[in-house]
């Protein structure tokens, strides 16, 4: 659906925990893998359902980071994030995830009752690698009910944050929702330790991790959507012409900090070439011309484009340079190499400007 899916490292580590548990209890390691796949499937079901709702409302998602408690969504731009905060859409997104999990649990339970009535779904333990069919039902129930809690970044917590933000501002909404999330997370961790319940313990731990990651994502989103290309683009850079030889291009790259060069004919941008492409062509075919090696597939940005828009152009396309143009004339470049350096200097510049104004 055009959305990049990522799995958090802790989710992968959980696979190792499941395998170690089955091995210590003399069960097949494949049952541990199976239980992990059941959890991954439950998370995937809720996130696919939320993606469908997002697409229905025209929300543009950049990626979804999968955690054992659900997914953390990054929106493609500020407009999509603002739309997602609208009351009606927010409620629908919040209800869709738990509804998908609970619906799947109900369907599987009905199938089990109809096809194998001797299998008692109420037998304990409800979630165990020894009984994967029963685990499918109860893991989806657990995930659905868990996300109804008003603990940020669970679905219920997002609704709380949105409601408080509309009444008292975004900062206060984040503080209230994060505070509730931390209280509920610590309660779950303590209950898990007292009751020796690994699922409560992991739920509390991942709520804490998810809240931290979500806060970082909100902060990053607010930054990238307020920074324009003209704020961070390189205005002093080297260019090549299509008629330049590869040896001339290599000589210029030796005396430049750039790894990628825009190729310009007159005032018009016609291609992009990298230092690695120059070296590879010289080694394999000998000296030639830049126009034979340059890439004619590139994306350009406008000076007023946001950093978020440019990052979306980098993501998934293997781009290392985005030219910034006015009309057909190139006025700057943005590279992955200089992006973080420019951002840190811009942040320091803005900080000094605020201090001088105070």
N, C-alpha and C positions, 0 to 999 in steps of 0.2 A: 504493500500500500504506500510505498514511497517513504516509509519511516524506518530509520536505522534502529535496530534492536541491539542492546548491549546487555551482557550479563556481568553483574558485579563480582569482584574477586571473592567476596565472602560467600556468594552463592556457590561458586566452584569449590571453596573450602568445605562447604556443607556436604558436598558429594563425598569427600574424603572421610568426614565424620560418619556418614551413613554406612560407608564400606567398612570402616573400622569397627562400628557397632555390630554389624552382622558377623564379622570375622570373630569378634570376641565372644559372641553368643553361639558360635558353631553353626551359623546359617550360611548359605551360599552368598558370596559377595555380590552376585548378580541381583539378589533381593534388595540389598542396600542401594544399588544403582537404580533398581525399579522404583523404590520409594522416592528417591531423588527425582526421577523422571515424572512421577505422579505429582510432586510438588511443583516442578517446572511447568507441567501441563496445566495445573490449576492456575498458576500465575499467568501463563500465556492466554488462557481462556478469558480471564477478566480483562487483560490488556487489549486483546483483539476486539472484545466487545466495546471497550472504551474508545478504541481507534475508530470503530464504525460510527459511534455517536459523534466523535470529533469531526469526522469527515462529513457527516450529515449536516453539521452546523457550520461547515466551512472553515474549521480551525486547521491551521497548518502546523503540524508537529515536526520537530527536527529529529528527535530521537527519544527512545524510552529505555531507561536503565532498569533492568529487572533485579529486584531483591526478593527474598523469600516472603516478604509481607505484601508484595505488589510491585508496581512499576512507578518510577519517577519520570514525569513527562517534561521535556524541554520543548518549548514552542519556538517556531521558526522566526517570529518577530514579535515586537511589542504589541501590535494590534491583535494578534492571535491570543497572546497572554491576557490582554485586557478583555477580549471577548469571552475567554474562558472564565473570567471572574464574574461575568454577568450572572445574576441570581438563577435564572431559569436553566441556563446551560450548566452552571456549577452543580445544581441539584441533580440534573440528568446524568452528568459525568460521575457524581458521587454514588448514585443509586445503581448505575449500570454494572460496575464491577462486582459488588456483593450479589446483585440479582443474577448475574451470569454464573457465579460460583454456586449459589444456592439452587439455581435451576438445574445445573449439571448434576449436583448431588441428588436432587429429587429424581431426575431421569434415571441415573445409575441405580439408585435404591429401588425404584419401581421395576427396573429390568431384573435386578437380583431377586426380588421377591417373586416375580413372575416366573423366572427361569430356574431358580434354585432356592425354593422356600425353606430348605433345611439350613441354609446359611443365615445365622442370626447376626444381623447388623449391630445389635446392641451389646454383643459380647465385648468384654474388655481384654486387652487394650484396643481402643478404637483406631489408633494410628500406629501401625507396626509393619515392619518389612515382612513379617510372617504371613500377613493377610492383606495383600495389595488391593483386592477388590473393595474390602471394607475401608481401607485407607483412602481410596479414591473418594468415597462418600464423605467421610469425616474430615479429611483435609480440606475439601471444598467448603464444608459447613464451617470449619474453623476459620478459614480465610475470609469467607463471606461475613461472618459475625464480627470478626476482628476488625474489618475495615469499616464497620458501622460505628465503632467507638470514636468519640471526639478527641482522638489523639493525633496530632500532627506528626507525620505527613499522611496518615490514613485518610480514607475518603471522608469520614465524618469530621476529622480535624480540618480538612480543607474547607468544608462548609462553615465550620466555626470561624476560621480565619477570615473567610470572605464576608461573613455577617458582621464581625467586629470591625473589619476594615471599612465597610460601607458606612458604619456609624461613627467610628473614631479614628479612621485613617489607617493606611497600610502598615505603618510601623507598629502601631498598637495591636493591630490584628495579628501580626506575626509574633509579637511578644506573648499575647494571650494564648494563641494556639500552640506555640512552642512550649510554654510553661505547662499547659495541660498535657501535652504529649510526654514531657519529661516525667511528670507525676505518675501518669498511667504506665509509662515504661518502667519506672523504678518499682511501682507496685507489682507489675507482672514479673519482674526479675526476683523480687523478694518472695512472691507467692511461689514461683518456680523452685526457688531454693528450699522453702519450707515444705512444700508438697512433693519435692523431688520430681517435678514435672519439667522435662526438657523442652517441651513445646512452648510453655509459658515463658521459660527462661530465654529461649531464642527469640520469641516474639518481642519481649521487652528490649532485648539487645538490638534487634534490627529496627525497632521503632526509633531508638536513640540514633543509630547510624543513619537511618533515612531522614530524620529531621535535620541532621547536620548537613547531609548532601543536598537536601531540598533548599535549605537556607543559602548554601553556596551557589546553587543554580539560580535562585531568584536574584542574588546579588550580581552574578555574572550577567544575567539577562538584562538587568537594569543598566549595567555599564555598557555592554556592547550596543544597546539600542540608543544610547545618548552620545556615542562617539561617531563622528563622521570620518570619511576617508581623507578629507582635506586636513583633518587634525593629526593624522599619523602617517600619511603617505610620504615616501622619499621624493624629494623634489630635485635632488642632485644625484644623477645616475648616468650610467653609460648605456649607449644604444649602438646597435649594429645596423648595417645596410645589407640588403639582399645580395648586393654585388661584392661584398667583402669576402675575402678568402678565409678559409678555416684557420690557416696559420695566422692571419691578421687578427681573427677573432680570439684565438688562443692567446696571442700576445696581449690583447686588450684585457682579457680575463685575468692574466697574471698580475696586472697592475690595477685590478679592481677588487673590491670586497664582495661583488655580486657573484652569485651562482647562476643566475638566470638573466637574460638580456632581451628587451623588446627589440624587434627588427622593424625598422621604419624606412619607408620609401617616400622621400619628400617629407610631408607632414603627416602622412597616413601610416597607421600601425598595420603591418601586414603579417606579422608572425612573432613567435617567441622561440628562443633557443637557449638551451642550458649548457653549462660548462661540460657536463658529462657527455652530452650529445656531440659536442665539438671534439672531445678527446676520442670518443668511440668511432666517429667517422674518420678521423685522421689515422687511427690505428688500422681500421679495416679497409679503407678505400683510398687513403692518401689525401693530399690537399684537393680541395674543391671549393664550392661556393656555399655561402650561408643559406641561400634560398633553396638549395637542394636538401638541406638537413632540418631547417626550421619547422616548427609545428605551426600549422595554420588554424588549429583548433584552440581557441582561447576565449576567455570571458573577460569583459571589461567592466569597470565600475565608474560611477560618476562621483565628482568631489563631494556631493551632498548625500551620497549613499551611506547608510549606517554600517558600522562594523559588523553587526549581526548579519546583514545582507551579504557582506563579503565573505564572512566565515562560512555561510551556507554554500557559497560558490567553491570554496576550498574543499568542503567536506564531500567525500565520496567520489571526487573527480580526479584526484591525483594532481591537482594544480599546486604549483609552488610559487607562482607569480600572478598577480592580478594587475594589469595596467589600469590607470585612472585617466580617463579622457574627457575632454570638452569638445564636443563635436567629433571630428576625426583626429584632433591634435592630442597627443599624449602629454599630460602635465605632471604625472607622478606614477609611482609604482608602489605596490604593497606586496611584500614577500613574507613567507612564514619565518624566514631568517630574522627579519627586523621587526616582526609584529609585536612580540612580547617586550622587546627592548623599547620600542616606541611607546607602548602602553604604559610601561613603568615610568618613563620620563614625562609622559603626558599627565599621569596621576600626580607626580611630584610638582609639575608646573601648576596644576590647578590648586593643589594644596598651598603652595607659596602665594598664589594670587588671592586665595581666600584669607590667608593670614595678613596680607598687606591691606586688604579692604577692611579688616577688623581693627 
